[in-house]
Amino acid sequence: MDIFTLTDEERSEAFEGFFIYDCAVRDKNSLSFLLLQNIEDSASGDRRLLNYFPCDEERERLSWTDYEGFRRPRLGVSEIPKNQAVLFGGPNAVAVLGGGDDGMEENISKETAFSCFNWAKIEGYMYVVGPWRSAAKRIGPSEWQSIVGDRSTLPLPPKVRASNDGGFDAIDGFSETDIYCVGGKGDAWRYDGKRWYQCVVPTNMYFESVCCAGDGYVYIGMQSGSVMRGREDSWEIIHRDEMTLAFKDMVWFDGKVWCTSDNGLWMIENGRLKEADVPPEVTSCSGNLSVGDGVMLLAGMYGATVYDGSTWQRIL
């Protein structure tokens, strides 16, 4: 049996009654999962924050803690100040697992972030974004710092019917002084560590995801699976589509951008989007992507698999 594959006993004990909702790579030997209770109203059921250590032979390979609440939950990871999984969700609740910690932290203050919709790890730190163009950096346990400044360069968006129409749904960065936040209808901004600049983009489509890629471009996943590519004020739409779902996650790995939703797995290579040429048992794990320490984790409602650039290894 492959070292990454869960045993029947591990699968039954940790995953029975739950399904995978999100995933994150702490490092190649520490994988984290957010599980939701598999009940009719899973949105109000338990959330399970789970760490998996596939190569650990001296202790239990799985550890987890269950929580209530956490509306619209997301799972992230940090390296600084500690390597740990971070669960966040409404109303600005935070829980951590790993690095010697296991439990709730203090809520993120509303003055720091209105709410947390998404996250990115940039130079080891965890950043989150949310409605009304809010963005914050986690600098320590229960310690978050807004990066919007005095709003002189990042004004509040115009009042709109849906609060996140002018807010941020995704964040990524090449560095802490070159960060991109996107969301709403064509709302894209760049942060240089001191001030914000609005990106002039050729669309008012909804922005759902973003990837600051290793080829130097920023890729933005838009409504219906369309994709825009560019940087600063130079942008072009490289793919138009009519998919039922936008890409939930976009990551750079193995020299290309990988994109996923619950409907499948795609790649962007040489500026062209195409379905990933992978076995069906890999595609069946589509839903969420995370990259770190030389591996890419793909996980969804129907399973999880990890890729090292040459081989896909099924987890469950």
C-alpha positions as CSV (number, residue, x, y, z in Angstrom):
1,M,0.0,0.0,0.0
2,D,1.2,3.5,-0.8
3,I,2.3,5.5,2.2
4,F,-0.2,8.3,1.4
5,T,-3.2,5.9,1.3
6,L,-5.4,5.7,4.3
7,T,-6.2,2.3,5.8
8,D,-9.8,1.2,6.0
9,E,-9.6,1.7,9.8
10,E,-8.3,5.3,9.4
11,R,-10.8,6.2,6.8
12,S,-13.7,4.9,8.9
13,E,-12.6,6.5,12.1
14,A,-11.7,10.0,10.7
15,F,-14.0,10.5,7.6
16,E,-17.1,8.5,8.2
17,G,-20.1,10.8,8.4
18,F,-18.2,13.7,6.9
19,F,-17.1,14.9,3.4
20,I,-14.1,17.0,2.3
21,Y,-15.0,20.6,1.9
22,D,-11.5,22.1,1.7
23,C,-7.8,21.2,1.9
24,A,-4.4,22.7,2.5
25,V,-0.7,21.6,2.3
26,R,1.3,22.4,5.4
27,D,4.3,20.6,4.0
28,K,4.7,17.4,2.0
29,N,4.4,15.3,5.2
30,S,1.5,17.3,6.8
31,L,-1.8,17.6,4.9
32,S,-4.8,19.3,6.3
33,F,-8.5,18.9,5.6
34,L,-11.7,20.7,6.4
35,L,-14.6,18.2,6.7
36,L,-18.3,19.0,6.9
37,Q,-20.8,16.7,8.5
38,N,-22.6,14.7,5.8
39,I,-26.2,15.6,6.8
40,E,-29.1,17.2,5.0
41,D,-28.2,20.6,6.3
42,S,-24.4,20.3,6.2
43,A,-24.1,24.1,6.3
44,S,-25.1,24.0,10.0
45,G,-23.5,20.7,10.9
46,D,-20.1,20.1,12.6
47,R,-16.9,21.2,11.0
48,R,-13.9,18.9,11.4
49,L,-10.4,20.3,11.2
50,L,-8.1,17.4,10.5
51,N,-4.3,17.0,10.1
52,Y,-2.9,13.9,8.3
53,F,0.8,12.9,8.7
54,P,1.2,10.1,6.1
55,C,4.9,9.4,6.8
56,D,4.8,9.4,10.6
57,E,5.5,6.0,12.0
58,E,5.9,7.0,15.7
59,R,2.4,8.4,16.4
60,E,-1.1,8.5,15.1
61,R,-1.2,9.6,11.5
62,L,-4.5,11.5,12.0
63,S,-5.6,14.1,14.5
64,W,-8.7,16.3,14.4
65,T,-11.0,18.5,16.4
66,D,-14.7,19.2,15.7
67,Y,-16.3,22.6,15.9
68,E,-19.7,24.2,15.5
69,G,-20.5,27.5,13.8
70,F,-17.9,28.8,11.2
71,R,-20.3,30.0,8.5
72,R,-18.8,29.9,5.0
73,P,-15.7,28.1,6.4
74,R,-12.3,28.0,4.7
75,L,-9.1,26.2,5.5
76,G,-5.7,27.8,5.3
77,V,-2.2,27.3,6.5
78,S,0.6,29.4,7.9
79,E,4.4,28.9,8.3
80,I,5.0,32.0,10.4
81,P,4.8,32.2,13.3
82,K,4.1,28.4,13.3
83,N,3.4,25.7,10.8
84,Q,-0.2,25.0,11.4
85,A,-3.7,24.6,9.8
86,V,-6.0,27.6,10.3
87,L,-9.8,27.3,10.1
88,F,-11.8,30.5,9.7
89,G,-15.3,31.5,9.0
90,G,-18.2,33.7,10.2
91,P,-18.6,35.4,12.4
92,N,-14.8,36.0,12.1
93,A,-14.0,32.9,14.1
94,V,-10.6,31.3,14.0
95,A,-9.3,27.8,15.1
96,V,-5.8,26.3,14.7
97,L,-4.4,22.8,14.7
98,G,-0.7,22.1,14.7
99,G,2.5,23.5,16.0
100,G,1.5,22.5,19.5
101,D,-1.8,24.3,19.3
102,D,-5.3,22.8,19.1
103,G,-8.3,25.1,19.7
104,M,-10.0,28.4,19.2
105,E,-8.3,31.7,18.9
106,E,-9.8,35.1,19.5
107,N,-12.1,36.3,16.8
108,I,-10.8,38.7,14.2
109,S,-12.1,42.1,15.0
110,K,-14.6,43.7,12.7
111,E,-12.3,46.8,12.5
112,T,-9.6,44.5,11.1
113,A,-11.7,42.5,8.6
114,F,-15.5,42.7,8.0
115,S,-15.5,39.0,7.3
116,C,-13.1,36.4,5.8
117,F,-14.0,35.0,2.4
118,N,-10.6,33.6,1.3
119,W,-6.9,33.4,2.1
120,A,-3.4,33.1,0.7
121,K,0.0,32.2,2.2
122,I,2.5,34.9,1.2
123,E,6.1,34.7,2.3
124,G,5.0,32.3,5.1
125,Y,2.3,34.5,6.5
126,M,-1.5,34.0,6.2
127,Y,-3.5,36.8,4.6
128,V,-7.3,36.9,4.4
129,V,-9.8,39.0,2.4
130,G,-13.5,39.7,2.5
131,P,-16.3,42.1,1.7
132,W,-16.0,45.9,1.4
133,R,-12.4,45.5,0.2
134,S,-11.1,44.2,3.5
135,A,-7.7,42.5,3.8
136,A,-5.7,41.5,6.8
137,K,-2.5,39.7,7.7
138,R,-2.1,37.2,10.6
139,I,1.1,38.1,12.4
140,G,0.7,35.9,15.4
141,P,-1.8,33.8,17.5
142,S,-5.0,35.9,17.8
143,E,-3.2,38.8,16.2
144,W,-4.3,40.2,12.9
145,Q,-3.3,43.4,11.2
146,S,-5.4,45.2,8.6
147,I,-3.5,46.1,5.4
148,V,-6.0,48.5,3.9
149,G,-4.4,51.5,5.6
150,D,-6.3,54.7,6.1
151,R,-8.4,54.1,3.0
152,S,-6.7,56.9,1.1
153,T,-5.6,54.5,-1.6
154,L,-8.2,51.8,-1.1
155,P,-11.6,53.4,-0.7
156,L,-14.6,51.6,0.4
157,P,-16.6,50.4,-2.7
158,P,-19.8,52.1,-3.8
159,K,-22.8,50.8,-2.0
160,V,-24.2,47.8,-3.9
161,R,-27.0,45.4,-3.3
162,A,-24.6,42.5,-2.5
163,S,-21.9,43.6,0.0
164,N,-19.2,41.7,-1.8
165,D,-19.9,43.1,-5.3
166,G,-17.2,45.6,-4.5
167,G,-15.2,43.4,-2.2
168,F,-12.5,40.8,-2.3
169,D,-13.2,37.1,-2.9
170,A,-9.6,36.0,-3.5
171,I,-6.0,37.1,-2.8
172,D,-2.5,36.0,-3.9
173,G,0.9,37.6,-4.1
174,F,4.4,37.3,-5.6
175,S,5.7,38.8,-2.4
176,E,4.5,40.9,0.6
177,T,5.1,44.0,-1.6
178,D,3.3,42.7,-4.7
179,I,-0.1,41.4,-3.7
180,Y,-3.3,41.1,-5.8
181,C,-6.9,41.1,-4.5
182,V,-9.9,40.5,-6.7
183,G,-13.7,40.1,-6.3
184,G,-17.0,41.5,-7.3
185,K,-17.6,42.8,-10.8
186,G,-14.1,43.4,-12.2
187,D,-12.8,44.7,-8.9
188,A,-9.0,44.1,-8.9
189,W,-6.3,45.9,-6.8
190,R,-2.6,45.6,-6.3
191,Y,-0.8,46.3,-3.0
192,D,2.9,47.2,-2.9
193,G,3.2,47.0,0.9
194,K,2.4,50.7,1.4
195,R,-0.4,51.7,-0.9
196,W,-3.0,50.3,-3.2
197,Y,-3.5,50.7,-6.9
198,Q,-6.7,49.8,-8.8
199,C,-6.1,47.6,-11.9
200,V,-7.8,48.7,-15.1
201,V,-9.3,45.5,-16.4
202,P,-11.3,45.0,-19.7
203,T,-14.3,43.3,-18.1
204,N,-17.1,43.7,-15.5
205,M,-17.5,39.9,-15.0
206,Y,-17.4,38.5,-11.5
207,F,-14.0,37.6,-10.2
208,E,-13.8,34.4,-8.2
209,S,-10.1,33.3,-7.8
210,V,-6.6,34.6,-8.5
211,C,-3.1,33.1,-8.9
212,C,0.2,34.9,-9.0
213,A,2.0,32.4,-11.1
214,G,5.6,31.4,-11.6
215,D,5.6,32.7,-15.1
216,G,5.2,36.3,-13.8
217,Y,1.6,36.7,-14.8
218,V,-1.5,37.1,-12.6
219,Y,-4.4,34.8,-13.6
220,I,-7.9,35.7,-12.6
221,G,-10.7,33.0,-12.6
222,M,-13.9,34.7,-13.6
223,Q,-17.6,33.7,-13.8
224,S,-18.5,30.7,-15.9
225,G,-14.9,29.4,-16.1
226,S,-13.5,32.4,-18.0
227,V,-9.9,33.4,-17.4
228,M,-8.0,36.7,-17.6
229,R,-4.2,37.1,-17.5
230,G,-2.1,40.1,-16.9
231,R,-0.3,42.3,-14.4
232,E,-0.7,45.9,-13.1
233,D,-2.7,47.6,-15.9
234,S,-2.0,45.2,-18.8
235,W,-4.7,42.5,-19.0
236,E,-6.3,40.2,-21.6
237,I,-9.0,37.6,-21.5
238,I,-7.4,34.4,-22.6
239,H,-10.4,32.1,-22.2
240,R,-14.1,32.6,-22.4
241,D,-16.5,29.8,-21.2
242,E,-20.0,29.0,-20.1
243,M,-19.3,26.5,-17.3
244,T,-21.8,26.2,-14.5
245,L,-19.1,26.8,-11.9
246,A,-16.2,29.2,-11.8
247,F,-12.8,27.9,-10.6
248,K,-12.7,27.7,-6.9
249,D,-8.9,27.4,-6.7
250,M,-6.1,28.3,-9.1
251,V,-2.4,27.4,-8.2
252,W,1.0,27.3,-9.9
253,F,2.7,23.9,-9.9
254,D,5.0,22.0,-12.2
255,G,5.4,24.9,-14.6
256,K,1.7,25.5,-15.2
257,V,-1.5,26.9,-13.6
258,W,-3.9,24.3,-12.4
259,C,-7.6,25.2,-11.9
260,T,-10.4,23.2,-10.3
261,S,-14.1,23.3,-9.3
262,D,-16.4,20.6,-8.3
263,N,-16.8,19.8,-12.0
264,G,-13.2,18.9,-12.8
265,L,-9.5,19.8,-13.2
266,W,-7.9,22.0,-15.9
267,M,-4.5,23.4,-16.8
268,I,-3.3,26.6,-18.3
269,E,-0.2,26.1,-20.3
270,N,1.2,28.6,-22.9
271,G,-1.8,30.8,-22.4
272,R,-4.4,28.1,-23.2
273,L,-6.9,26.4,-20.9
274,K,-7.4,22.7,-21.4
275,E,-8.8,19.8,-19.4
276,A,-6.0,18.1,-17.4
277,D,-4.8,14.9,-18.9
278,V,-5.1,12.8,-15.8
279,P,-6.8,9.5,-14.9
280,P,-10.5,9.5,-14.0
281,E,-9.7,8.6,-10.4
282,V,-7.7,11.8,-10.1
283,T,-10.5,14.0,-11.7
284,S,-13.0,12.5,-9.3
285,C,-11.1,14.2,-6.5
286,S,-11.7,17.7,-8.0
287,G,-12.9,20.6,-5.9
288,N,-10.0,22.2,-4.1
289,L,-6.3,22.6,-4.8
290,S,-3.4,23.5,-2.5
291,V,0.4,23.6,-3.1
292,G,3.4,23.5,-0.8
293,D,6.8,22.0,-0.2
294,G,6.9,20.4,-3.7
295,V,3.5,18.7,-3.7
296,M,0.0,19.6,-4.9
297,L,-3.1,18.3,-3.1
298,L,-6.4,17.8,-4.9
299,A,-9.4,17.1,-2.8
300,G,-13.1,17.1,-3.0
301,M,-16.3,15.4,-1.9
302,Y,-15.3,12.1,-3.6
303,G,-11.7,11.8,-2.5
304,A,-8.2,13.2,-2.2
305,T,-4.9,12.7,-4.1
306,V,-1.5,14.2,-4.0
307,Y,0.9,14.9,-6.9
308,D,4.6,15.4,-6.8
309,G,5.1,16.4,-10.4
310,S,5.4,12.8,-11.7
311,T,3.0,10.6,-9.8
312,W,-0.5,10.9,-8.4
313,Q,-0.9,9.1,-5.1
314,R,-4.4,8.5,-3.9
315,I,-5.2,9.3,-0.3
316,L,-8.8,8.2,-0.1
